[in-house]
Amino acid sequence: MFLLKLLVTLMSVFHSSSKNNYLHVYSPGDIMIGGLFPIHQQKNTTKDSGLISCDEFNIQTLLRTQVMIYAIQEINQRSPRLLPNLTLGYDIYDTCGDVSLAIRAALQLLKNQSDPQKCLIPSSIESPLPEPETKVVIGERSSELSIAVARIFALPSISYASTSELLSKKFKFPTFLRTVSSDRYQTTAICELVKYFSWQSVAIVGSDDEYGKYGTDSLKKLFGENNICVEFVEILPGNFSENSSTAGDLIEKINASTAEAIIMFTKDRNVRIVLEGVIKKKMNRTWIGGDTWSTSPEISKIEGIESIGPVFGFIFKQNDVPGFQDYISSEFNGSTKSFLSHYQLSPKNFEDGTECNMTSSQSCLHYYIDRDESYSIYLAVQVIAEGLRSLLRSFVCCVSKNRLLSNSTKLPWSKINITVNNTNIHFDMNGDPSLGYDVMFWNPSKSKGGVDIRKIGEYWPNKNILLNEDFSQWRKNEAVSVFNCYKKCKPGERLTSKHGKCCYECITCSTDEYTFGNGQCFWNLLFMVTTYCFLLSCFACMSFRKFLEWTDPFSIILSIMAVFAIVATVFSAIIIRINRGTPIVKAIGGCLCFVEMASLLLGFSLTFTFIGKPTPNSCLGIPLFGISFSLCISCILANLIQILHGFSFDPRVCSKIKKLNHPVALVIIISGVQVAVSLAWLLVLPPSAEKVQKATKVLYQCVIYEDSSKFFAATIVYNSFWGFVCFIFAFKGRELPDIYKNASLITVSMVLFLIIWIVFLPIFLTLEGKYKPAINSAAILISCFSILACHLAPKCYIMLFRKEINNQNAISEYIRKHYERKDISVIPS
């Protein structure tokens, strides 16, 4: 009956709340530390009376509350005093693992317990609300409850077991800290373990809570980045139980799975249900556990647990709470204080078949003292004490005690750096500590009637996993899994799907194909070349992947030309902007020349989309060039019509040209048609980046599908048509009295444009290889360059170095002389 007596004493400090049976313990002090612990694992609400009862009492969690009490008492009694003239008190609540009860307890902690009336809102709205007596809170255990509580807390809270990545976001939880590592590091550690054993397929079981959802998402991302196949992901609902259909379906899914490891990233309650079903089915798999259950005595003592297969787990760095076992032994040495009058504890609270039962000796209690969460609680108390000590140092000697207490919620957490029992702890900017994980292994033990859980290695953030034992039996065959699913093939074979998402088998390549294994077979020519490389011990002598790389000389030349053109265009825009009111700017189109330069800038920029490994975005170069060049040509055509209208004296011609002399409308209509064509192309079947396998290489290039080739043809023909129209108008305007030679220079640029694309098209349609996009890029670059050099650059030269002809008098004199040479009288202005 020792354990019953011990529990009576242990829980005599707790009292029930109202008519409900969840527990609460309080001890006064100058600075109060709150505590939130799931001493019971489940909450029940009576339908008739609405009373709350808590089930599944957990002695291990009750002992963890004693760790907090023990650590606080140790600090209060330490000599010399760590906190002179101050004592720490505690106010601990049983949350029953329920969000609503945890929030209720948190709100209670925010009150000023010494005088409930002080919690009322004062009559003067300008008066500050009273400071809560509790200055910092330790808890909660689960991430789900910690997130709920942290959203309402204005007080600092330190969790001893909540590991969700979400809690690292300081903009959401500015006062939250923890003495355990974030799941970001735990999931990385799990991925490193999978890579260490060369496993290529896994299955993940998570839960519908903050811990399970964020952990599962992080694992999927890590496995995807490391080319590890995830066969299935199962998210357990909040009402998951052994009688639910989900449990049965999950067991069947695991039984049919070929995954090399099953990762259980969920609550220990869920894990217990799953593993009990596995034992009934007599299944043997490899398991990886998270920190919630890797050292759970309840799970490790399940009958038949040794038959489920090897179990690897990760827990927070372990250590003993100094002196705690002696404290438990001395504090509860046969006392018989009764608490049954206000808390219903009976033998049914303990499961039959456990090693520690009602008649066990005192030593069995030590089995429930863990070395991970208990130590994290101990560290949390030490961190709080160190923060208070730092705050004491920051005040002058004569500061009042009340002022110190009012500032005790502003502890300097970021400056804390202490070593406790050989464990150094400090916090980063996210409130996460500098702690790693221990790697655990469950070794079947007949003497213990289950498994022996022992440490086999460790993992520190941003480092490789270290195992101090030989596990070569799981690494000796890297080519084939235990389910006969191949991971690698011999030369001359390739992988093909066998059954299931992650299971493959090797099949022989055909007689005219060859491969070194894995992936698709290549033609025999590739085999001869790679074999030659193999004999020379240089597999890297041939590059299988081909695309126009940035370091290619052709790419460098194109990039330099494009950059030069972009700079020249910007420089021209600046010069024209400065001289925007002069005749020469009006002669080249006025405001339309800025639209023309913007389209040229887009054309020059598109040069870079043809360099490098193709992507869906970079393959949009030709459709976008169609839009930019049609806009440019429409601006030039509008300028030519203005010139012809201004200098044509034939009434019939002048009447026709006048109808066309609407520059803005002309630009919108001509470019609008091309915009519609390009958008239809992009929406219906845009060019895409694909791998095109050739005899000796794999080409990465943008592919224009046969169905969308009509859009490509329409773009080329449409722009060429308007280029030819511009050529006709410019050619007809050569004899006009244009002092700036607009028409003549445009004629040259349009001829260059038409010649370039006449030459380009046959090359583009017949050329194969990585230089095909380079030809495309060069054609676009030269087309835009011809317009910049022939239409805009000469005008900039005049604005800079021939300013004497950039005025109205010079234009009038030039026109007069032009017509005098033709014996045409000119009416003086």
GIFENKA-V221016 format. One record per residue. N is the residue number from 1. PSI is psi in whole degrees, 0 to 359 (* if undefined). OMEGA is omega in degrees with one decimal (* if undefined). Layout:
[[N	PSI	OMEGA] [N	PSI	OMEGA]]
This chain:
[[1	12	-175.2] [2	315	-175.6] [3	322	177.8] [4	316	178.1] [5	319	-178.2] [6	316	-178.9] [7	326	175.8] [8	315	179.3] [9	315	-175.6] [10	323	-174.8] [11	4	179.9] [12	337	177.1] [13	344	179.0] [14	147	172.2] [15	154	-178.2] [16	156	-179.3] [17	116	178.1] [18	227	179.8] [19	2	-178.5] [20	163	-172.7] [21	21	170.5] [22	152	-163.4] [23	158	179.9] [24	134	177.7] [25	143	-173.3] [26	136	173.5] [27	125	-173.1] [28	159	176.6] [29	170	177.9] [30	320	177.5] [31	122	-175.9] [32	137	175.3] [33	121	178.1] [34	159	178.0] [35	134	177.7] [36	115	-175.4] [37	136	175.9] [38	73	-179.1] [39	325	168.0] [40	153	-172.8] [41	349	-174.5] [42	145	179.7] [43	139	173.2] [44	142	177.8] [45	125	178.5] [46	126	-175.1] [47	322	-174.8] [48	308	-173.8] [49	344	-177.8] [50	6	179.9] [51	148	-179.5] [52	130	173.8] [53	150	-177.5] [54	134	-177.9] [55	178	177.5] [56	60	176.0] [57	136	-176.6] [58	109	-177.3] [59	330	-179.7] [60	318	178.2] [61	325	177.0] [62	320	176.8] [63	329	178.5] [64	326	174.3] [65	326	178.2] [66	331	174.7] [67	316	178.5] [68	314	179.8] [69	316	-179.7] [70	316	-178.6] [71	321	178.7] [72	315	178.1] [73	322	179.3] [74	318	179.7] [75	319	179.2] [76	329	-174.6] [77	358	-176.2] [78	143	179.8] [79	125	-1.8] [80	159	-174.5] [81	132	176.2] [82	324	179.7] [83	86	-177.0] [84	134	175.7] [85	14	178.3] [86	144	173.5] [87	149	177.6] [88	138	173.4] [89	175	-179.8] [90	152	179.4] [91	99	-168.7] [92	135	-179.8] [93	146	171.3] [94	117	-177.8] [95	351	-178.8] [96	20	-179.4] [97	26	-174.8] [98	137	-176.5] [99	315	-176.6] [100	319	178.7] [101	326	177.9] [102	319	178.6] [103	321	177.7] [104	316	178.5] [105	321	-180.0] [106	317	177.9] [107	324	177.5] [108	322	-179.9] [109	334	180.0] [110	347	178.8] [111	165	172.9] [112	99	-171.7] [113	336	-176.2] [114	333	179.8] [115	97	-177.0] [116	332	-178.2] [117	337	-179.7] [118	346	-178.2] [119	350	179.6] [120	149	179.1] [121	128	-177.3] [122	157	-178.3] [123	324	177.4] [124	120	-175.5] [125	341	-179.5] [126	346	-178.8] [127	137	-179.6] [128	149	175.3] [129	150	-177.4] [130	148	176.1] [131	134	174.9] [132	147	-179.3] [133	324	177.6] [134	128	-175.3] [135	338	-179.5] [136	151	-175.2] [137	137	172.8] [138	121	-179.5] [139	177	-1.4] [140	179	-178.5] [141	309	-175.4] [142	150	179.1] [143	322	-177.9] [144	315	-179.7] [145	323	179.0] [146	321	179.0] [147	317	179.7] [148	317	-177.7] [149	319	-177.0] [150	336	-180.0] [151	336	-178.2] [152	350	-176.5] [153	132	165.8] [154	355	-179.0] [155	153	172.5] [156	138	175.8] [157	140	-179.9] [158	116	179.1] [159	147	-179.6] [160	358	-177.7] [161	353	-178.8] [162	121	-171.9] [163	3	-175.5] [164	140	178.5] [165	332	-177.4] [166	327	-176.9] [167	351	177.4] [168	351	-177.8] [169	102	-172.7] [170	334	179.2] [171	342	176.4] [172	322	-175.5] [173	74	-173.4] [174	338	-175.9] [175	12	-175.8] [176	134	172.3] [177	173	175.8] [178	157	179.1] [179	24	173.4] [180	159	-178.6] [181	156	177.7] [182	155	175.6] [183	342	177.1] [184	324	178.7] [185	327	179.7] [186	316	178.9] [187	324	175.4] [188	321	178.4] [189	319	178.2] [190	316	178.5] [191	321	178.6] [192	324	177.2] [193	317	178.2] [194	317	178.6] [195	324	-179.6] [196	321	-179.3] [197	6	177.3] [198	31	175.0] [199	138	-177.1] [200	355	179.4] [201	139	-179.3] [202	165	170.2] [203	146	-175.7] [204	130	174.5] [205	115	179.1] [206	194	-179.5] [207	160	-175.5] [208	62	175.3] [209	176	-175.0] [210	321	179.8] [211	309	-175.2] [212	318	-175.7] [213	311	-179.1] [214	322	178.1] [215	317	179.3] [216	316	178.8] [217	318	179.5] [218	320	178.7] [219	315	-179.8] [220	319	179.7] [221	315	-179.2] [222	317	179.8] [223	323	177.2] [224	320	179.6] [225	337	-177.7] [226	16	176.9] [227	40	175.3] [228	126	-174.1] [229	130	174.2] [230	108	-174.1] [231	316	174.5] [232	157	175.2] [233	124	179.6] [234	121	177.0] [235	114	-177.5] [236	136	-179.6] [237	168	-179.1] [238	333	-179.5] [239	27	-178.4] [240	131	179.0] [241	168	-176.8] [242	338	-179.2] [243	357	-177.6] [244	155	178.8] [245	332	179.7] [246	320	-179.2] [247	312	-179.9] [248	318	179.7] [249	321	-179.7] [250	317	178.9] [251	316	179.1] [252	322	-179.9] [253	319	177.1] [254	320	-178.4] [255	325	-178.4] [256	352	-174.4] [257	149	173.3] [258	13	178.7] [259	140	-177.8] [260	341	177.7] [261	142	177.1] [262	120	-178.0] [263	119	-179.4] [264	95	-177.4] [265	71	-176.1] [266	183	-178.1] [267	156	-179.8] [268	329	177.2] [269	316	179.0] [270	320	-179.6] [271	319	-179.4] [272	316	179.9] [273	315	-178.2] [274	313	-176.1] [275	327	174.8] [276	322	176.0] [277	324	178.0] [278	319	179.3] [279	319	179.1] [280	325	-179.8] [281	355	-179.2] [282	45	179.2] [283	149	178.4] [284	112	-178.5] [285	178	172.7] [286	130	-173.6] [287	146	173.1] [288	124	-176.1] [289	151	174.3] [290	185	-175.7] [291	344	-175.8] [292	337	-173.5] [293	3	-173.9] [294	338	176.7] [295	22	-175.8] [296	120	177.7] [297	329	-179.9] [298	320	-179.1] [299	319	-177.5] [300	345	-180.0] [301	6	176.8] [302	137	-179.3] [303	127	179.6] [304	8	-177.0] [305	334	-178.1] [306	349	-176.2] [307	355	-173.2] [308	346	-179.1] [309	178	-177.9] [310	139	179.8] [311	123	172.6] [312	145	-178.3] [313	162	178.4] [314	132	175.9] [315	165	177.1] [316	158	179.0] [317	127	-174.0] [318	149	173.0] [319	160	177.7] [320	141	171.1] [321	116	-173.6] [322	122	174.9] [323	1	-173.6] [324	321	179.4] [325	319	176.8] [326	323	178.4] [327	315	179.4] [328	316	-177.6] [329	319	-176.8] [330	328	-176.6] [331	326	-175.7] [332	75	-175.5] [333	45	174.5] [334	8	178.4] [335	148	-175.8] [336	33	177.6] [337	131	-174.8] [338	137	174.1] [339	7	-177.1] [340	341	-178.4] [341	335	179.8] [342	3	174.6] [343	123	-174.2] [344	90	175.3] [345	127	-178.4] [346	171	-179.3] [347	338	-179.1] [348	347	175.6] [349	345	-177.8] [350	135	-177.3] [351	143	176.3] [352	150	175.5] [353	355	178.4] [354	156	-176.9] [355	325	-176.2] [356	100	-178.7] [357	190	-171.6] [358	337	-175.5] [359	10	-176.3] [360	165	178.7] [361	173	-176.7] [362	329	-174.7] [363	339	-177.7] [364	338	-179.3] [365	329	-179.2] [366	338	179.8] [367	333	-177.2] [368	357	177.8] [369	107	-178.1] [370	169	-177.0] [371	6	-179.5] [372	292	-178.1] [373	323	177.4] [374	319	179.8] [375	326	177.0] [376	323	176.1] [377	317	178.0] [378	316	178.1] [379	321	-179.5] [380	317	178.5] [381	319	179.8] [382	322	177.8] [383	318	178.5] [384	315	-179.9] [385	319	179.3] [386	322	176.7] [387	318	177.6] [388	322	179.3] [389	320	177.3] [390	323	178.9] [391	321	177.2] [392	319	-179.7] [393	330	-175.9] [394	343	178.7] [395	151	175.0] [396	165	-172.4] [397	332	-174.1] [398	14	-178.8] [399	146	-179.7] [400	154	179.4] [401	324	-180.0] [402	323	179.7] [403	322	177.7] [404	316	-178.5] [405	324	-179.7] [406	339	-179.7] [407	5	-174.4] [408	350	174.0] [409	356	-178.6] [410	50	-177.8] [411	143	-176.5] [412	73	-174.0] [413	321	-174.7] [414	340	-178.2] [415	356	-176.7] [416	129	176.5] [417	98	-174.8] [418	161	174.5] [419	120	-178.6] [420	116	175.6] [421	48	179.3] [422	10	177.0] [423	116	176.5] [424	132	-178.6] [425	132	169.9] [426	167	-172.0] [427	143	174.7] [428	187	-175.7] [429	341	179.3] [430	2	-178.0] [431	14	178.5] [432	142	-175.6] [433	172	-178.5] [434	53	-175.3] [435	153	179.0] [436	205	-178.4] [437	149	168.2] [438	140	176.9] [439	124	-176.6] [440	155	177.5] [441	135	179.6] [442	109	-178.9] [443	122	179.4] [444	135	-177.7] [445	112	178.4] [446	324	-177.7] [447	327	-179.3] [448	359	177.6] [449	38	-179.9] [450	243	-180.0] [451	154	174.3] [452	115	-177.5] [453	120	-178.7] [454	156	178.4] [455	131	179.3] [456	358	-179.8] [457	191	-179.5] [458	162	177.4] [459	129	174.5] [460	142	-178.2] [461	138	177.0] [462	22	176.0] [463	169	178.3] [464	155	178.1] [465	140	-178.8] [466	122	176.0] [467	131	-176.8] [468	12	176.2] [469	160	-178.8] [470	117	177.0] [471	40	-176.8] [472	340	180.0] [473	339	176.4] [474	357	-176.5] [475	355	-170.3] [476	335	-179.4] [477	97	-177.3] [478	348	-173.8] [479	330	-175.2] [480	137	177.3] [481	173	179.7] [482	346	179.5] [483	18	-179.1] [484	34	173.7] [485	119	-174.6] [486	142	175.7] [487	330	178.9] [488	155	179.3] [489	161	174.9] [490	160	173.8] [491	135	-177.3] [492	1	178.8] [493	161	176.8] [494	160	-179.1] [495	142	173.0] [496	150	-176.3] [497	132	-178.7] [498	289	173.4] [499	145	-176.8] [500	167	-174.3] [501	326	-170.7] [502	17	-176.7] [503	129	-177.5] [504	160	171.8] [505	162	-178.4] [506	133	174.6] [507	155	-176.7] [508	139	175.9] [509	161	177.0] [510	172	-173.2] [511	334	-178.8] [512	17	179.8] [513	162	176.3] [514	153	174.0] [515	156	175.1] [516	359	-176.4] [517	152	179.7] [518	133	177.7] [519	198	-175.1] [520	158	175.4] [521	151	176.2] [522	169	179.5] [523	162	-174.8] [524	330	177.9] [525	321	176.1] [526	321	179.4] [527	316	-177.7] [528	317	-178.9] [529	313	-177.7] [530	329	176.3] [531	320	176.9] [532	317	176.8] [533	319	-178.3] [534	318	-180.0] [535	331	178.3] [536	4	179.9] [537	41	178.0] [538	82	179.6] [539	339	-175.1] [540	5	-175.6] [541	342	179.6] [542	129	178.0] [543	115	-178.6] [544	328	-176.6] [545	127	-176.4] [546	128	169.5] [547	166	-177.3] [548	101	-176.1] [549	157	-178.7] [550	335	-177.8] [551	356	178.6] [552	139	-180.0] [553	321	178.0] [554	318	178.9] [555	319	-179.3] [556	315	179.3] [557	313	179.1] [558	318	-178.4] [559	318	179.7] [560	315	178.8] [561	319	-179.4] [562	317	179.4] [563	316	178.0] [564	316	-179.4] [565	319	179.0] [566	316	178.9] [567	317	179.8] [568	321	179.1] [569	316	178.2] [570	319	178.2] [571	317	178.2] [572	319	179.3] [573	322	179.4] [574	315	-179.4] [575	315	-179.7] [576	324	177.9] [577	322	179.7] [578	324	-176.7] [579	30	-171.4] [580	340	-178.8] [581	1	-175.0] [582	161	-177.7] [583	325	-175.1] [584	325	177.9] [585	321	176.9] [586	328	-177.6] [587	334	-180.0] [588	17	171.9] [589	355	-179.8] [590	234	-177.4] [591	334	-179.1] [592	335	-179.6] [593	334	176.0] [594	323	174.6] [595	318	178.7] [596	316	-179.5] [597	326	177.1] [598	320	178.5] [599	324	176.3] [600	321	177.1] [601	318	177.9] [602	318	179.3] [603	315	178.3] [604	322	-179.1] [605	329	-179.7] [606	346	176.5] [607	322	-175.5] [608	342	-179.3] [609	345	-178.6] [610	359	-178.7] [611	144	179.8] [612	178	-180.0] [613	126	-176.6] [614	144	174.6] [615	165	177.8] [616	325	-179.5] [617	320	-177.7] [618	341	-179.6] [619	3	-179.6] [620	10	-173.8] [621	310	-175.7] [622	313	176.2] [623	321	179.8] [624	325	176.5] [625	322	177.3] [626	318	179.3] [627	312	-175.5] [628	319	-176.6] [629	325	176.5] [630	324	176.9] [631	319	-180.0] [632	314	-178.4] [633	322	179.4] [634	324	177.2] [635	319	178.7] [636	317	179.4] [637	318	178.0] [638	322	178.4] [639	319	178.9] [640	320	178.4] [641	322	176.9] [642	318	-179.8] [643	313	-179.5] [644	321	179.6] [645	326	-176.6] [646	332	-173.9] [647	2	180.0] [648	129	-178.5] [649	4	175.8] [650	117	-175.4] [651	322	-178.6] [652	314	179.1] [653	318	-178.2] [654	323	179.8] [655	319	-179.8] [656	317	-177.8] [657	327	-179.5] [658	325	178.5] [659	332	-179.4] [660	349	-173.0] [661	65	173.6] [662	83	-168.3] [663	312	-175.8] [664	314	179.8] [665	320	-179.8] [666	314	179.9] [667	316	-177.9] [668	318	-176.8] [669	310	-176.5] [670	311	-179.5] [671	330	-179.1] [672	321	177.9] [673	316	179.9] [674	324	175.8] [675	318	179.3] [676	318	179.1] [677	313	-177.9] [678	319	179.0] [679	319	177.1] [680	320	177.5] [681	312	-177.3] [682	328	-177.8] [683	322	-175.5] [684	302	-176.7] [685	79	-175.9] [686	158	172.9] [687	143	-176.8] [688	154	177.7] [689	125	-178.1] [690	160	173.1] [691	122	179.3] [692	113	-175.8] [693	126	176.2] [694	182	-174.9] [695	320	-174.3] [696	4	-176.4] [697	168	173.4] [698	118	-178.5] [699	133	171.2] [700	114	-177.1] [701	164	176.8] [702	127	-175.8] [703	128	172.6] [704	113	-176.4] [705	156	-177.6] [706	323	-179.5] [707	335	-178.3] [708	3	-179.4] [709	333	178.4] [710	328	175.8] [711	319	178.1] [712	314	179.3] [713	318	-179.7] [714	321	179.6] [715	313	-178.7] [716	313	-178.0] [717	318	-177.0] [718	312	-179.8] [719	323	178.4] [720	322	178.5] [721	311	-178.8] [722	332	172.8] [723	321	178.3] [724	321	177.0] [725	316	177.4] [726	321	178.9] [727	316	180.0] [728	312	-179.6] [729	318	-178.7] [730	322	-179.4] [731	320	178.3] [732	335	-177.9] [733	6	-178.5] [734	328	-174.7] [735	0	-179.5] [736	154	-178.3] [737	68	-179.2] [738	103	-177.0] [739	333	-175.4] [740	4	174.9] [741	35	-179.0] [742	308	-174.9] [743	318	-178.3] [744	316	-177.9] [745	323	177.0] [746	324	176.5] [747	315	179.5] [748	314	-177.1] [749	323	179.8] [750	324	175.6] [751	315	178.0] [752	316	-179.5] [753	314	-177.8] [754	319	179.0] [755	316	-178.4] [756	313	-175.4] [757	334	172.8] [758	321	177.6] [759	323	-173.9] [760	316	-172.2] [761	311	178.8] [762	321	179.2] [763	317	-178.2] [764	321	-176.1] [765	337	-175.1] [766	336	-175.1] [767	139	173.4] [768	147	176.9] [769	181	-173.2] [770	345	-178.1] [771	2	176.7] [772	313	176.2] [773	335	178.1] [774	320	177.0] [775	318	177.0] [776	313	-179.2] [777	319	-179.3] [778	320	179.1] [779	316	178.6] [780	317	-177.4] [781	314	-178.4] [782	322	178.4] [783	313	-179.9] [784	323	-179.3] [785	323	-179.3] [786	322	179.1] [787	318	179.0] [788	316	-175.3] [789	325	-174.9] [790	328	-174.2] [791	318	-172.5] [792	319	-175.4] [793	316	178.6] [794	325	179.0] [795	323	176.8] [796	325	177.6] [797	316	179.0] [798	316	-178.7] [799	333	-178.6] [800	319	-169.3] [801	349	178.5] [802	52	-175.2] [803	340	-176.6] [804	339	178.6] [805	4	179.1] [806	56	176.3] [807	166	-172.5] [808	325	-179.4] [809	318	-179.5] [810	322	178.5] [811	315	-179.2] [812	318	179.3] [813	321	-180.0] [814	319	179.4] [815	318	-179.3] [816	313	-179.1] [817	324	179.9] [818	315	-178.0] [819	335	175.3] [820	322	178.1] [821	335	-180.0] [822	9	179.9] [823	39	175.8] [824	125	-179.0] [825	142	-179.7] [826	127	178.1] [827	120	-179.2] [828	145	-178.4] [829	*	*]]
